[in-house]
Amino acid sequence: MNARRSRRAVAGLALAALLAGCSSMPSWMPTWSVPAPNLDWLTGRSSAGKPGPLPELAASATATIDWQASVGKSRSGLSPAVLPDAIYAAALDGTLVRLDPASGRAQWRASAGKPLSAGPGADANLVAVGTEKGDVIAFAQDGKPLWSARVSSEVISPPVVTEGTVIVVSGDGRIFGLDAADGKTRWVNQRTNPPLTVRNSAGGVASRGGAFVGLPGGRLLALDPKTGSVGWEGAVATPKGATELERIADVTSRPWIEERQACAVAFQGRIACFDILRGTPVWTRDLSSLSGISGDGALLYVIDDAGAVHALDHSTGASLWKQDKLAARRLVAGQLAGAHFAAIDVEGYVHLLATATGNYVGRIATDGTPPTNQPVAAGGRIVWQSTAGTVFALSAR
């Protein structure tokens, strides 16, 4: 009970500080949005102190940085778009770069001409980025500017480019579908956000001709990219509690999509999987996370808010193993790297866990800063961007 009261007190002080600063914020910034992913004031973990010491390790696996490329200072909302023949990355200062997936060499660099808040999102023809003032800027695959459009407020996550549509989530809760040919608005999905939300800087996922987006209030939305029509909407979590802080139950990470299921996890909520066509719940499990889900067809892997890594049966949600040896390291993101789950901590260390057992089997240091978002699995590697602005490609064996 004392711990719970302490968390409420810390949360209350943080909220007071947040609201006190609203008068100095630009008029376009929503005052109800709490930046992610640093929610130490809600989870009870201290952001002032360093993470705990590195655990003892009897290494039986090797992590290798295959290549790294400098893009520029970054933050959550800016993370690489990984395609089979190209990797796009962006920086706060407006830099946009195309990298060769095999070597990490820059194939071209361009500038958006203004600071960026989110992106890139890309398909084989177009790459798009967003700004704090609601600008959406599109480039061709050769780096030439195509068009610029404006949405209603800050672009908070990388656009999803699919089916000839650029899907953009804005800070005021609207989801826009822009025509990839000219940037004109095709459709708008407008929703009412809860009074207090955690910003979803991860964005959505395109799969099987649809788009899947996690929402405030613990919802997962499946929609048609061309028309904006809602296929289904599932409840990942239900807000609970007496205060708005306690009632935060937002999906803040990318959904995980496979052939038959769409799964998502909510902060202060649950992990849930739905039938991908009908949206009917398949299973749910109480588990809170800001870090997202990865999967290998048999298991789902997720880092909970206490820093423990869980492996769950993707068909039933049953627990296969739990590894909390790294809890003191303040893990912030994870992804599958071959036969290993790679968890990245706040100091940029990549820790390897064996997917079969959860045993801690390897680690490697990077540039000392955390990832801006969950890494992307690509061809046996994982690719991510650090807040210092380095794009890494890592493999494990």
PyMOL commands that set and color helices and strands:
alter all, ss='L'
color gray80, all
select helices_A, chain A and resi 2-24+40-43+327-329
alter helices_A, ss='H'
color red, helices_A
select strands_A, chain A and resi 33-34+63-70+81-83+86-90+95-99+106-111+118-122+126-130+135-140+145-150+160-162+165-169+175-179+185-189+197-198+205-207+210-215+219-223+230-235+256-257+261-265+270-275+281-286+293-295+299-303+309-313+319-323+331-337+340-345+350-354+360-364+376-378+381-385+390-396
alter strands_A, ss='S'
color yellow, strands_A
deselect
rebuild
show_as cartoon
